[in-house]
Amino acid sequence: MTTPEVSSDGLRQSSPEAPLGGQATPRPRKPSRDSIAAGVKAVVGIVGLFVVWQLLVIIFDPPEFLLVGPLSAFAELIERPGYFASNTFVTLQEALAGFALGTALGVLCGAALHYSTTVRSFLYPALIAIDTIPKVALAPLFIVWFGFGFESKAFVAMAIAFFPLVINTYDGLSSVPHELQELARINKASQWKKMTKIEFIYAIPSIFSGAKISISLAVGGAVVGEFIAGSKGLGYVILLANSQVDLPSMFAAFIVLAAIALALFFIVDFAGRKLVPWKNHAK
């Protein structure tokens, strides 16, 4: 049995493995069986969706200009990998740039809404009004301002990804428990320390929840920009396939878009789990 130790400040502490009088230091968790099972179920669900889709095409045998099966779409991907890879890279760049801009501006704007009642009174209703405008209607405006290149698509993606981060940042900062605010006041913490040590730390899980929504929306925003004025990217691939009634190419682009959005979602989710470990332990 280990004996208690006395630290330099005079407080008695038990060793990490002390069975009496102290609590054992928590050991790092290994991936749980539940997490592995959830991943397996997700893969099975996606594969099952493709199987059902292919079976419906085989059973009902629709004409190819109405519907094709996933096997035709995957065959198109295998036949022209370079074509889809180059256009995927373009859309991915636009989506990531829009997501980065939307995240930065969304967090700053959400913080401004929380810390300034004046900004909140004037800006919050305006933001809601702007968010109700369909982003397809805003896309031509961005093209007028920034041209037909990369920038206009990135700004369309930013406009779509921006709002969830504003709301989630504002809600996260506003939901700090009253007890923590009183503790900061009693200890005479400065506004900067209160903001960085309590409020933003408490709001990080909410910000990541908004980011998981925004990253998928950013991919859609990039495609919207390519629909309006694109000469490359997956949005352009879909438009070109539509004009040629080339459904295998169109569905191949749909599958790639879904894969991109899903992969980015899980990357953001993984980053949130690593940066906010206390949220997982609280469950």
N, C-alpha and C positions, 0 to 999 in steps of 0.2 A: 504494500500500500504506500503510495506516495504521500509526502507531508506537505502541508500548505507552505507557500513561500510568502515572504514579506517584501513588497516592492519598496522603492526608494521613497515613496510618499506616505509610507506607513500603513497602507491598506493591505489587508491579508487577501491573498489570492490563492486559489487552488490550481494545481497543475492541470494541464489539459485532460489528463487521463484519470483524474481523481474520482474514485467511485463515491466518496462521501464529501458532503459539504460543498460541492461545486458541480457545475454542469460541464459535460464533455464538449470540447470544441467540435463544432459540426464539420464533418468531412465533406470534400467535394462530391457532388452527386454525379453518378454515372447516368447515361441516357436511360430513362425508364422504359419498361416494357410497354407502357401505355403510349409513349411517344413513337416507338417503333411500330406498334400496332396501328396507330393513327396514320403513319406514313404508308404502311402497306394497304390500308383501307382506301387511302386517297388514290394510290396507283391502280388498285383494282377498280375503283369507281370510274376513273378516266378510261381505262381499257374497256370496261363494260359499256361505257357510252359509245365508244367507237364500234364495238361489236353490235350493239343494238342498231346503230346507224347503218352499218353495212348490211345487216339482216333485213332492215326495212327496204333498202334499195334492191336487194335480191328478191324479196317477196313481191313488192309492188312494181318493180322494173319500170321506173319512170324514165322518160326520155332524157338524154344527157344534157339537153339545154334547160331542164328543170331542176334536176338533182343528180349528183354523183356521190358515190360512196367514199369513205376515207381511204380505201385502197387506191383509188384513182388519184386522190390528192397526194398521198405519200409517193406514188409512182412518179408524179410530176416533180415532187421535191428531189427524188433520187435522179431523175433525168436531167434536171437543170439546177444542180446545187449552187454553182457559182452565181447564177442569176438571182436566186432567192437570198443567198448569203450577202451579196453586195447591197441589195435593197433593204435587207434586215438591219445591216450595220448603219445605214442612213437613218432609218426610223428610230433605232436604238439611241443613236447620238442625239437626235432631236428630243426624244422623250426624256433622256437623262438630263440634258441641259434645261429643259422646261421644268423638270422636277426639282433640280437644284435651285433654280431661280424662285420657283413657287414656294419651296421650303423656307428659303432665307427670308423672302418678303412676307410669307404667311406668318412665320414665328415673330418677326419684328412687328407686324401689324397687330397680331393677337396680343402681344405684350403692350403695345401702345393703347389698345382698347381697354386693357385691364388697369394700367397705371394712370391713365388720364381720363377723367370723367368728361372733359371737354371734347377730346378726340372721340370718345365713345358716343357722345350725344350727336355729333355731326357725321361721323364716318360710318358707324354701324348700320344705320338705315340705308346709306348710299351703297355700302357693300352688298347688302341683301338685294337692293334693286338691280345692281349690276350683275349679280349672280343669277338672277332670273332671266337675263337675256341669253338666248341660245348662243353658244359659242361659235356655231357655224355662221351666225350673223356677224360676229366680231372678226372672224378670220379675214374677210376682205379688207377690213380696216388695218389690220396688222400688215397685210401685204402692201397696202398703199404706203404705210409708214416705213417698213423695213425691206421691201422688195420681194422678189420671188425666191430668194435663196434660203439658206439654213436658218437665219435669224427669225424670219416670220413664222416658220413652223415651230421653233422653240418657244416663241412668245405665245402662240396659240396653246401649246402644251402647258405653259406656265399659267395662263389664264384659267385653264380648267383645273389644274392641280392646286391652285392657290387657296381657294375658299375653305376646303376641309381643314387645312392647317391653321388658318385664322381662327376658326371656331374651336378646334380642339385645343389650341394654345390658350385661347381666352378662357375656355371652360376649365382647363387644367390649373391655370393660375388662380382662378376664382374659387376653386374647390379645396384650397389649403385649409385644414382644420383650424378652428378658432383657437384651440389649445396651443398649437405651434406658433400662431401669431402672438398670443399672449406671452409665450416663453421668450420670443424674440424681443418683445417690448420690455419685459422684466429684466432681461440681460442687457438692455440698452444697445441692441444690435443696430448698426447703421442700415440705411435703406439698401445699400449695395450688398451687404452681407445677408440681409434678410432675403433679397432677391436671388442671390447666387447659391446660398447655403440651404434655403428652405423652399422658396416658392418654385423656382425652376426645377429643382431636384424632384419636388412633388409632382410637377407638371410633365416630366419627361415621359411617363407611360402614356399619357393622353396625347402628347405630341407624336409619339410613335404610332399610336392608333390612327391619327390623321394621316401620317405619312404612308401607312399601308393602303389607305384609300387613294391617296393622291398619286402614288406611283402607277397604279393601274389607269387612273384617269389621264395621266401624262402621256401614256402610250396612245390612248384614244385621241388625245389632243393633237399629237404629232400626225396621226392619220387624217384627222379633220383638215389640218393645214395642207397636207399633200393632196387631199381631195380638191381643194380650192385652187391651188397653184403648185402642183408638183410635177417634176419631171423624173423623179426617182423616189425610192422608198416603197414600203408595202402598200401605202394608200394609192400610189400611182399604179402599182401592180394590179390592185383590185379594180381600179378604173379602167385600165387597159384590158383586163380580162373581161370586164362587163361589156365593153364596146365590141369585143370579139366573140361574145357568148362562150367564153372559155372557162367553164365551171371548174374543171380540175385545178387550173391555176388560181382561181378565185378562192376555192376552199383550201388550197395549200397555203395561201397567204393568211386566211383566217386561222388556220392551225398554228402557223408560226407566230401570229400576233397573240393568240391565246397562250402559247408557250412562253413568249417574252413576258407578258403581263404576270403570269403565274410565277415564273422564275424570279422576277424583280420583287414581287410581293413577298416571297419566302426569304429573299435576301434581306429585305427591310425587317421582316419579322425576326429573323435570326440575329440581326444586329441589335434589335430591341431586347431580345432575350439576354444577349451578352452585356449590353450596357445598362440594363435594368434588372439585375438578378434578383433584387428584393421582391419584385412583383411576382416572380415565379415561386419563390419560397413562401409567399403569403397565401398561396392557394392551398 
